[in-house]
Amino acid sequence: MALFGTNGVRGVANVDMTAEVAMNLAKSIGTFRRGRIAVGRDTRHSGDMLKNAVIAGLLSTGCPVIDLGIAPTPCIQYYVKRHADAGIVITASHNPPEYNGIKGIAGDGTEMSRQDEAAVEQIYYSGAFRKADWSETGRVSTADPKPEYIDGITALVDAAAIQGRHFTVVADPGCGAASVTTPFLLRGLGCRVITLNAQVDGTFPGRNPEPTGNEINDLKAAVRTAKADLGIAHDADADRAVFIDDRGRFVNEDVLLALMTRYRLQQKPGIIVTPVSSSSLIEDIARQYDGEVIWTMVGSIHVARKMMEVGAVFGGEGNGGLIFPEFQHCRDGGMSAASMLEMLAKTGRKLSDLVDALPSYCSVKEKIRCPDKDAVLREIAAAVRSEKVDLTDGIKVYRPDGWVLIRASGTEPIVRVFAESRTDAGARKLADYGVGLVNDHNK
Ligand code: MG
């Protein structure tokens, strides 16, 4: 059984994500990666239980532990990069409150690589944990990673330009980890900050941790009522940020990625890295501003590692996960928020104007139950050989008016079909074509 999914190990607390699993996983990581290990968590109710199990596991292998308490995942990653040999984050990101998970962080602050995860997994199943002598069991110290993270972000953006605009911003951390960072970051940047769901509460009473357009209706209303310049929402571990414009409208994440791509390319032409599932808008923008797009497999780790490999100027996913390489090679909701403010300050434009000036694309998403998904995808790949296809991740078929991406789910017996075109009818037609391909081979 594969322990690690796309985003570390996840499950329902005390059902599959138990204290025993957490401790053995920590023992495996401590056996694999000796040294000082920083441990932090999001605000989930089960976070205390799992954090203490993780710490006990690490200490038993002889690793000293730095307990960072509650902090956003990128804040913990930034701390690891500067002060520790590795890290463990206890979070289930955008999943509902009953979930929790464990994510390994490499010494350079990036997500643990797939190879390292495989090595840890092997130790986990073999049970061959290092057991330190009584006098060499680890000790725990504590540290507060937040001030350095906030200062680090503030130093990288044009703080004076942002401060000069006195923006009114409504921040909705969803009672997640950004409750302890984003409001303070924004205030430091001279914003008048109104908060919503900014009390630390792992039951997530205000909204679901996933900040989709429908989940953050309160934020939209608050932005309109306060006549704010911007609304910001995060998922529970705040590696992602999504935005509400000054007219109270949700900014589609692909549009966000495109706006930020353009802003970054205007400052520094270069390579942009994004998964094959991202909008063609990114390519349109890159072409216009001397950029080059490299498409990767879906998953932020693939984006981050490719960015490091090619020295990209910017990258990100179409879900609000943006990566600013001069800060760190991971998705960073705090950095996204500050960069958005810098873009508004330096362009002098309202976010609604910037959004409306972009060409728009339409997309359609479908999912089909498909127990033999890998065989079906192989057959489809053979069937579309004469078309223009990209096999980076699943099968992406390009047509003159758009594209359709057919991908197997990593965890469920499902094939996803994702189509994009300039019109709704065009996207529908491409999605139907993709669904037809799956059904033809799904026997
Ligand atoms: Mg997240």
Boltz pocket constraint, residues with backbone or C-beta under 6 A from the ligand:
constraints:
  - pocket:
      binder: B
      contacts: [[A, 93], [A, 94], [A, 235], [A, 236], [A, 237], [A, 238], [A, 239], [A, 240]]
      max_distance: 6.0
